[in-house]
Amino acid sequence: MTRSHRLLALVTFALLALVRIAWAAPELLPPEKAYRASLVTRAPDRLEVRFQIEDGYYLYKKQFRFRAEPDTVQVGPAELPPGKVKQDEFFGEVETYRHELVFALPVKAPPEVTRFQLTVISQGCADIGVCFPPHPQTLEVDLTRSVADAAKGGLLGRLGIGTEAEPAMDTPGANTPATAAPAAAPATTTTTGDESGRIAGLFAHQSLPLVLLSFFGFGLLLAFTPCTFPMIPILSGIIVGHGHRITRGRAFTLSLAYVLGMAVTYALAGVAAGMSGTLLSAALQNVWVLSAFALLFVLLSLSMFGFYELQLPTALQSKLSDTASHEKGGSLHGVIVMGVLSALIVGPCVAAPLAGALLYIAKTGNATLGGLALFAMALGMGAPLLAVGVAARSVLPKAGPWMEGVKKAFGVILLALAVWMVSPVVPPVVPMVAWGVLLVFSGIFLHALDSLPPHARSWQRFWKGVGVIALLVGAALLIGALSGARNPLQPLAALRATGVATATPAPAFERVRSVAELDARVAASKRPVMLDFYADWCVSCKEMEAFTFSDPGVQARMGRMLLLKADVTENNADDQALLKRFDLFGPPGIIFFRPGGEEVTSQRVVGFMPAEAFAAQLDAVLGR
């Protein structure tokens, strides 16, 4: 097997692995494991409560409730921090928390009460489309803890030093078995109620190696922009200054020192951004600040398109260059200093993509990650320079129009980041129109509407195909936005839903309120039975009604069944019993029964399912 074949096999294996990971079915956690409550600070009149929220789950800010036992203890109101604004299609604008939430809860207890139980009721959903009923967790409060213990649990507890969080106990009567929830993990330095942000949504939930690899690739792309190429003659001058006797090993060592000097400069900038992340993250929840940053990205993108240049004044550039020229090129110390100065010279030139990286780091609030990520990005920028030092400047291709294409690609990425950033704080139609316009213009600039020359190269045909696809998707988004759709992943769903709504009525469900009533109805039915778990607070339930149950093909199949609905909005004892009967944590959930009452366990539906897939599910139940 040749080396090219081995490389192709390796790339294919990696792609298959990524596809397998992307399509792996997520495991639904019970609420006591998805949202783990604990006490991290105790004081006579003030408690600090922490929720450790698993990835893929979130809590609603307005759904918190508190009660104490005995009832002589007065609780609240809770001092909840600002949540992440989520524009919900059915519920409007709501605030949610992910990853970790820490908040203060005032309490007032009589002098004779030193211990009591605090029940914290919360409600949230999973990203796969399942919403849990309100879930209580009980915390044991001991007011006899010393002030030192309180301080220890507060500041040091956030750092995971010298404190153990008291775990919450699952409250009897919840919709899940009464088991003790695991103790909350030590808090991280992530800001309360916040996640790393819209700018780097693709990076926020990945492992550290993948984040560093992504930043390395980002830097590698920056290395092939025209404003980075001035570093090549600087490094080449260092190598040439050693004369003909310089060895390849020595050339590599000097090149590495030069790149490390540049990387340290970027790492320090990353640490500064990471250290300022706490205040910036809080400010980014403001609509005006988010809009200002989005506007900044737009202005930076225009520089990438060549409307103007972002760089240091010529006089300052000349002064830095003169300083660099006086550094001795023979010592490693001098080469490192020259790498630092080179980074200062070209830094403003690459301010557009660099700004995006620094904002991502600032929103993580992690100074360590900031330094490592920018260091990896600088190493990516310096990778071609190592090739220059070892094999001479002829190894790299000459500057040309293809490098201008790299800058324009960065411009499009910055515009996409601007749209992504303002999406949570504007009506859903605004980002949908913005995505459509961006894709349409990208398609036009990729020559989607231009005719190819008679003997066009393969790459020309490829990019024209990409442009045509971008143009079509952008047009679909614009048409969908004008027709009332608000989901960019289903831009034409509104057209289908509107047409269906005028032609067919909503399916008729019969309400069941208890397990006994359900058993009786199912046992007496001579048709297959479909049981739909629903709640008013369940977003995916409403999506099922709007986009799945309204489909003509789905309605035709459901007409052959007895349709039952279990409305668990109130989450009373009967509702919890119905959920427990089928080991469900919350709606939406759809259970099928054969005539006579036997459940078709292999065809359960948990979470939202589009009409086409749901129709196939119904066919399997009906025996088609």
C-alpha positions in Angstrom: 0.0 0.0 0.0 1.5 3.4 -1.0 1.7 6.3 1.4 -1.1 8.1 -0.4 -3.3 5.1 0.0 -2.5 4.8 3.7 -3.3 8.5 4.1 -6.6 8.1 2.3 -7.5 5.1 4.5 -6.7 7.1 7.6 -8.8 10.1 6.6 -11.7 7.8 5.6 -11.5 6.0 9.0 -11.5 9.4 10.8 -14.5 10.6 8.9 -16.4 7.4 9.6 -15.6 7.7 13.3 -16.9 11.3 13.3 -20.1 10.3 11.5 -20.6 7.5 14.1 -20.2 9.9 17.0 -22.5 12.5 15.4 -25.3 9.9 14.8 -24.9 8.1 18.1 -28.2 8.1 20.0 -27.9 10.1 23.2 -28.9 8.5 26.5 -31.6 10.3 28.4 -30.7 11.0 32.0 -33.2 11.2 34.8 -33.7 14.7 36.1 -31.9 14.0 39.4 -28.8 13.2 37.4 -29.3 15.8 34.7 -29.7 18.6 37.3 -27.8 18.0 40.5 -28.4 20.5 43.4 -26.1 21.0 46.4 -25.3 23.6 49.0 -21.8 25.2 48.6 -22.2 27.9 51.3 -24.0 28.1 54.6 -24.7 31.2 56.7 -27.4 32.0 59.3 -29.4 34.2 56.9 -28.1 33.3 53.5 -27.6 30.0 51.5 -25.7 29.5 48.3 -27.2 26.8 46.1 -25.4 25.2 43.2 -26.8 23.3 40.3 -24.5 21.1 38.2 -26.2 20.7 34.8 -25.1 18.0 32.4 -24.2 18.8 28.8 -27.2 18.7 26.6 -29.7 19.8 29.3 -30.9 23.2 30.5 -33.0 24.7 33.3 -35.7 27.5 33.0 -35.1 30.6 35.1 -38.8 31.2 35.9 -39.5 27.7 37.0 -37.7 27.7 40.4 -39.7 27.2 43.5 -38.6 26.8 47.2 -40.1 25.5 50.4 -38.7 24.7 53.8 -39.7 22.1 56.5 -40.6 23.2 59.1 -42.7 26.0 57.5 -41.6 28.4 60.2 -38.5 29.0 58.1 -39.0 31.7 55.5 -37.3 31.3 52.2 -36.5 33.7 49.3 -36.8 35.2 46.9 -33.8 33.7 45.2 -31.1 36.0 43.7 -30.9 34.3 40.3 -28.3 35.6 37.8 -29.2 36.6 34.3 -29.8 33.5 32.1 -29.1 32.9 28.5 -32.0 34.3 26.4 -33.7 31.7 24.3 -36.2 32.7 21.7 -38.8 30.0 21.8 -41.3 29.6 18.9 -44.2 28.8 21.3 -43.3 30.4 24.6 -41.6 33.5 23.3 -38.5 34.8 25.1 -37.3 32.7 28.0 -34.1 32.6 30.1 -32.2 29.3 30.6 -29.1 28.0 32.4 -26.6 25.5 31.2 -23.6 23.7 32.7 -23.5 25.4 36.2 -25.8 27.7 38.2 -24.8 29.3 41.5 -27.2 31.6 43.3 -27.9 33.1 46.7 -31.1 32.3 48.6 -32.0 34.4 51.7 -33.5 32.5 54.6 -35.0 33.5 58.0 -35.3 30.9 60.6 -36.5 31.2 64.3 -33.7 31.1 66.9 -34.7 27.6 68.0 -34.4 26.2 64.4 -30.8 25.3 63.5 -31.5 22.4 61.1 -34.2 22.2 58.4 -34.9 20.7 55.0 -34.9 22.9 51.9 -36.8 21.6 48.9 -35.7 23.2 45.6 -38.1 22.6 42.7 -36.7 23.2 39.2 -37.8 22.4 35.6 -35.8 21.9 32.5 -35.5 20.1 29.2 -33.0 18.0 27.2 -31.7 19.2 23.8 -33.1 16.0 22.2 -36.6 17.4 22.7 -37.7 15.9 26.1 -39.0 18.2 28.8 -39.1 17.1 32.4 -42.0 17.9 34.8 -41.1 20.2 37.8 -38.7 18.1 39.8 -38.1 18.6 43.6 -34.8 18.0 45.3 -34.2 18.2 49.1 -31.2 19.8 50.7 -30.3 19.3 54.4 -29.4 22.7 55.9 -27.4 23.0 59.1 -27.2 26.6 60.3 -24.6 25.7 63.0 -21.8 25.7 60.5 -19.2 28.3 61.3 -18.5 31.4 59.2 -15.2 29.9 58.2 -17.0 26.9 56.8 -19.3 29.3 54.9 -16.4 31.1 53.4 -14.6 27.9 52.6 -17.7 26.6 50.8 -18.1 29.8 48.9 -14.8 31.1 47.4 -12.7 27.9 47.8 -15.6 25.7 46.9 -15.8 27.3 43.5 -12.2 26.4 43.1 -12.8 22.8 44.3 -10.5 23.2 47.3 -11.2 22.0 50.8 -15.0 21.6 50.6 -17.5 18.9 50.0 -20.9 19.9 48.6 -23.9 18.4 50.4 -25.8 16.4 47.8 -29.5 16.8 47.2 -31.9 13.9 48.0 -34.6 13.0 45.6 -37.9 14.0 47.1 -40.6 11.4 47.4 -43.4 12.0 45.0 -41.2 13.0 42.1 -41.6 11.5 38.7 -38.6 9.3 39.1 -37.6 6.6 41.6 -36.6 8.1 45.0 -32.8 7.6 44.8 -30.1 9.8 46.2 -28.6 12.1 43.6 -24.9 11.9 43.2 -22.9 14.6 44.9 -22.3 17.6 42.7 -18.9 17.9 41.1 -16.6 20.7 42.1 -17.4 23.9 40.5 -15.4 25.2 37.7 -14.4 28.8 36.9 -17.2 29.0 34.4 -19.4 32.0 35.0 -22.7 31.4 36.6 -25.5 30.6 34.3 -23.4 31.2 31.3 -21.8 29.2 28.6 -18.9 30.0 26.4 -21.1 31.9 23.9 -22.4 32.1 20.4 -19.1 32.9 18.8 -17.6 29.5 19.5 -20.5 27.3 19.8 -18.7 24.6 17.9 -15.8 24.7 20.4 -17.7 25.2 23.7 -18.6 21.6 24.4 -15.6 19.8 23.0 -12.6 18.3 24.7 -9.4 20.4 25.3 -7.4 18.5 22.6 -10.1 19.2 20.0 -10.2 22.9 21.0 -6.5 23.2 20.7 -6.5 21.3 17.4 -9.2 23.7 16.1 -7.2 26.8 17.0 -4.1 25.2 15.4 -6.0 24.8 12.2 -7.3 28.4 12.5 -3.8 29.6 12.8 -2.7 27.5 9.8 -5.3 29.3 7.7 -4.0 32.6 8.9 -0.5 31.7 7.9 -1.6 31.7 4.3 -3.0 35.2 4.3 -0.9 37.9 2.6 -0.4 39.9 5.7 1.4 37.0 7.4 3.9 36.5 4.6 6.2 39.4 5.7 7.4 37.1 8.5 9.0 34.9 5.8 11.7 37.3 4.7 12.4 38.2 8.4 13.1 34.6 9.3 14.9 34.0 6.0 17.3 36.8 6.9 18.1 35.2 10.2 18.9 31.9 8.4 21.0 33.6 5.7 22.9 35.6 8.3 24.5 32.4 9.5 26.2 31.9 6.1 26.7 28.7 4.1 27.8 26.6 7.1 24.5 26.5 8.9 23.1 23.0 9.3 19.5 21.9 8.8 19.2 21.2 12.5 20.4 24.6 13.4 18.0 26.2 10.9 15.2 24.3 12.5 16.2 25.3 16.0 16.3 29.0 15.0 13.0 28.8 13.2 11.4 27.1 16.2 12.7 29.8 18.5 11.3 32.5 16.2 7.9 30.7 16.2 7.8 30.2 20.0 8.5 33.9 20.5 5.5 34.7 18.3 3.4 32.1 20.1 4.2 33.4 23.5 3.0 36.9 22.5 -0.3 35.4 21.3 -0.6 33.3 24.5 -0.2 36.4 26.7 -3.0 38.0 24.8 -5.1 34.9 25.3 -4.5 34.9 29.0 -5.5 38.6 29.2 -8.7 37.8 27.4 -9.4 34.8 29.6 -8.9 36.8 32.8 -11.3 39.4 31.6 -13.9 36.8 30.7 -16.0 37.1 33.8 -17.1 40.7 33.3 -17.3 40.3 29.5 -19.5 37.3 29.8 -22.0 39.2 32.0 -22.0 42.1 29.7 -22.6 40.0 26.6 -26.0 39.1 27.9 -27.0 42.6 27.0 -28.7 43.1 23.7 -26.8 46.4 23.0 -23.4 44.8 23.8 -24.2 41.8 21.6 -25.3 44.1 18.8 -22.1 46.1 19.2 -19.9 43.1 18.9 -21.8 41.9 15.9 -21.3 45.2 14.3 -17.6 44.9 15.1 -17.5 41.6 13.3 -19.2 43.1 10.3 -16.7 45.9 10.2 -13.8 43.5 10.5 -15.2 41.3 7.7 -15.2 44.3 5.4 -11.5 44.6 6.0 -11.1 41.0 4.9 -13.0 41.8 1.7 -10.5 44.6 0.9 -12.7 47.7 1.6 -9.9 49.0 3.9 -6.8 47.7 5.7 -6.4 47.2 9.5 -2.7 47.7 10.4 -0.4 49.8 12.6 0.6 53.2 11.4 3.5 53.2 9.0 5.8 55.1 11.3 5.2 52.7 14.2 5.7 49.7 11.9 9.1 51.2 10.7 10.2 51.8 14.3 9.5 48.2 15.3 11.2 46.9 12.1 14.3 49.0 12.9 14.4 47.6 16.4 14.1 44.1 15.1 16.9 44.7 12.6 19.3 45.6 15.4 18.7 42.3 17.2 21.5 39.8 16.7 20.2 36.9 14.6 22.8 34.4 15.9 21.5 33.8 19.4 18.3 32.1 20.4 17.5 35.0 22.7 17.7 37.4 19.9 15.6 35.2 17.6 12.9 34.9 20.2 12.7 38.7 20.6 12.4 39.0 16.9 9.5 36.6 16.9 7.8 38.7 19.5 8.4 41.9 17.5 7.2 40.2 14.3 4.0 39.2 16.1 3.5 42.9 17.1 4.0 44.0 13.5 1.5 41.7 11.9 -0.9 41.4 14.8 -3.1 44.3 13.8 -3.1 43.1 10.2 -4.8 39.8 11.3 -7.0 41.6 13.8 -10.2 40.4 12.1 -9.8 36.6 12.7 -7.8 37.2 15.9 -10.6 39.2 17.4 -13.0 36.3 16.9 -10.6 34.0 18.7 -10.0 36.4 21.7 -13.8 36.9 22.1 -14.3 33.2 22.3 -11.6 32.9 25.0 -13.1 35.8 26.9 -16.5 34.2 27.0 -15.1 30.9 28.4 -13.7 32.9 31.3 -10.8 30.4 31.4 -7.3 32.0 31.5 -5.6 28.7 31.1 -7.6 27.7 28.1 -7.0 31.2 26.7 -3.2 30.9 26.8 -3.2 27.4 25.4 -5.6 28.1 22.6 -3.8 31.2 21.4 -0.5 29.4 21.7 -1.8 26.6 19.5 -3.1 29.2 17.0 0.3 30.9 16.9 1.9 27.5 16.3 -0.4 26.9 13.4 0.6 30.3 12.0 4.3 29.4 12.5 4.1 25.9 11.0 4.9 27.1 7.4 7.7 29.2 8.9 9.4 26.0 10.2 9.3 24.7 6.7 11.0 27.9 5.5 13.7 27.5 8.0 14.5 23.9 7.1 14.0 23.8 3.4 14.2 27.5 2.3 11.6 29.9 1.1 11.1 28.0 -2.2 9.1 25.3 -0.4 6.1 27.6 0.0 4.1 28.8 -3.0 4.4 32.4 -4.0 1.8 34.9 -2.9 -1.1 35.1 -5.4 -4.8 35.5 -5.9 -5.5 32.2 -4.1 -4.4 33.8 -0.8 -6.9 36.6 -1.3 -9.6 33.9 -1.4 -8.5 32.8 2.1 -9.1 36.4 3.4 -12.5 36.5 1.8 -13.4 33.2 3.4 -12.5 34.7 6.8 -14.8 37.6 5.9 -17.7 35.3 5.3 -17.0 33.5 8.6 -17.0 36.8 10.5 -20.3 37.7 9.0 -21.7 34.3 10.0 -20.4 34.9 13.6 -22.2 38.3 13.6 -25.5 36.6 12.8 -24.9 33.8 15.3 -24.1 36.3 18.1 -27.3 38.3 17.8 -29.6 35.3 17.2 -30.6 34.9 20.9 -31.7 38.5 21.3 -33.6 39.3 18.1 -36.9 37.9 16.7 -36.3 34.5 14.9 -37.1 36.0 11.5 -34.1 38.3 11.7 -31.3 35.7 11.8 -33.2 33.6 9.2 -33.3 36.5 6.8 -29.6 37.2 7.6 -28.5 33.6 6.9 -30.5 33.7 3.6 -28.9 37.0 2.5 -25.4 35.8 3.4 -25.8 32.5 1.5 -27.3 34.2 -1.5 -24.4 36.7 -1.8 -21.8 34.0 -1.1 -23.3 31.9 -4.0 -23.2 34.9 -6.3 -19.5 35.6 -5.4 -18.8 32.0 -6.0 -20.0 32.5 -9.6 -23.2 30.5 -9.2 -24.9 32.8 -11.8 -21.9 33.0 -14.2 -21.3 30.6 -17.1 -18.2 28.5 -17.0 -15.5 28.9 -19.7 -15.4 26.0 -22.2 -12.3 24.4 -20.7 -13.0 25.1 -17.0 -10.8 23.4 -14.4 -12.2 20.9 -11.9 -11.8 23.4 -9.0 -13.8 26.0 -11.0 -16.6 23.6 -11.4 -16.4 22.5 -7.8 -16.7 26.1 -6.4 -19.5 26.9 -8.9 -21.4 23.9 -7.5 -20.8 25.1 -4.0 -22.1 28.5 -5.0 -25.2 27.1 -6.6 -26.0 25.1 -3.4 -25.5 28.2 -1.3 -27.7 30.2 -3.6 -30.5 27.7 -3.4 -30.3 27.2 0.3 -30.3 31.0 0.8 -33.3 31.4 -1.4 -35.2 28.7 0.5 -34.4 30.6 3.8 -35.7 33.9 2.4 -38.8 32.3 1.0 -39.4 30.4 4.3 -38.9 33.6 6.4 -41.5 35.5 4.2 -44.0 32.6 4.5 -43.8 32.6 8.3 -41.2 29.9 9.1 -38.8 30.5 11.9 -36.6 27.4 11.9 -33.6 27.8 9.6 -33.3 24.0 9.5 -36.8 23.7 8.1 -37.3 26.8 6.1 -40.2 25.5 4.0 -42.1 23.8 6.9 -44.4 26.8 7.2 -45.6 26.4 3.7 -46.4 22.7 4.3 -48.0 23.4 7.7 -50.1 26.2 6.3 -51.4 24.1 3.5 -52.2 21.2 5.8 -53.9 23.4 8.3 -56.4 24.6 5.8 -57.2 21.2 4.4 -57.3 18.9 7.4 -58.5 19.3 11.0 -56.3 18.5 14.0 -56.4 14.9 15.1 -59.0 14.1 17.9 -57.4 12.8 21.1 -59.3 11.5 24.1 -57.9 12.5 27.5 -56.9 9.8 30.1 -56.2 10.9 33.6 -55.0 7.9 35.5 -53.4 4.5 35.1 -56.6 2.7 35.8 -58.5 4.6 33.1 -55.7 4.0 30.6 -55.7 0.3 31.3 -59.4 0.1 30.8 -59.4 2.0 27.6 -56.5 0.1 26.1 -57.9 -3.3 27.1 -61.3 -2.5 25.5 -60.0 -1.2 22.2 -60.3 -3.4 19.1 -57.9 -1.1 17.3 -54.3 -0.2 17.8 -53.9 2.5 20.5 -51.6 5.5 20.4 -50.9 7.2 23.8 -49.4 10.7 23.6 -47.8 12.3 26.6 -48.3 16.1 26.5 -47.7 19.2 28.7 -48.4 22.9 28.1 -44.8 23.6 29.0 -43.3 21.1 26.5 -41.9 22.8 23.5 -41.4 19.6 21.5 -45.0 18.6 22.2 -46.2 21.7 20.4 -43.7 21.0 17.6 -45.2 17.5 17.2 -48.7 19.0 16.9 -47.6 21.7 14.5 -45.3 19.8 12.2 -45.9 16.1 12.7 -49.6 15.4 13.7 -50.8 17.9 11.0 -49.2 16.0 8.2 -51.9 14.4 5.9 -50.0 11.1 5.7 -49.6 10.9 9.4 -53.3 11.8 10.0 -54.4 9.2 7.6 -52.5 6.5 9.6 -53.6 7.9 13.0 -57.3 7.6 11.8 -57.0 3.9 12.1 -56.0 4.1 15.7 -57.6 5.0 19.1 -55.9 8.2 20.0 -55.3 8.9 23.8 -53.6 11.8 25.4 -52.1 12.0 28.9 -51.8 15.7 29.8 -49.2 15.9 32.5 -49.0 19.6 32.7 -50.1 19.7 36.4 -47.6 17.0 37.3 -49.9 15.6 40.1 -49.8 12.2 41.5 -51.8 10.6 38.7 -49.6 12.3 36.1 -46.5 11.0 37.8 -47.9 7.5 38.0 -48.6 7.6 34.3 -45.1 8.6 33.5 -43.6 6.0 35.9 -45.7 3.3 34.3 -43.7 3.7 31.1 -40.4 4.8 32.7 -40.7 8.2 31.1 -39.1 11.3 32.6 -41.4 13.7 30.8 -43.1 14.5 27.5 -43.1 14.1 24.6 -43.4 10.4 24.7 -45.7 8.2 22.5 -46.6 4.7 23.4 -48.3 2.2 21.1 -50.5 -0.8 22.0 -51.8 -3.6 19.9 -55.5 -4.5 20.0 -56.1 -6.1 23.4 -53.6 -4.0 25.3 -50.1 -5.4 24.5 -47.6 -2.6 24.2 -45.4 -2.4 21.1 -42.2 -1.6 23.0 -40.0 -1.5 19.9 -41.9 1.5 18.5 -41.8 3.9 21.4 -41.1 7.6 20.4 -39.3 9.8 22.9 -38.7 13.5 21.8 -39.6 15.2 18.6 -39.9 13.2 15.4 -40.5 14.7 11.9 -43.5 13.6 10.0 -41.8 11.3 7.5 -40.1 9.2 10.2 -43.2 9.2 12.4 -45.3 7.9 9.4 -42.9 5.0 9.1 -43.2 4.4 12.8 -47.0 4.2 12.4 -46.7 1.8 9.5 -44.7 -0.6 11.7 -47.4 -0.5 14.4 -50.2 -1.0 11.8 -48.4 -3.9 10.2 -48.0 -2.3 6.8 
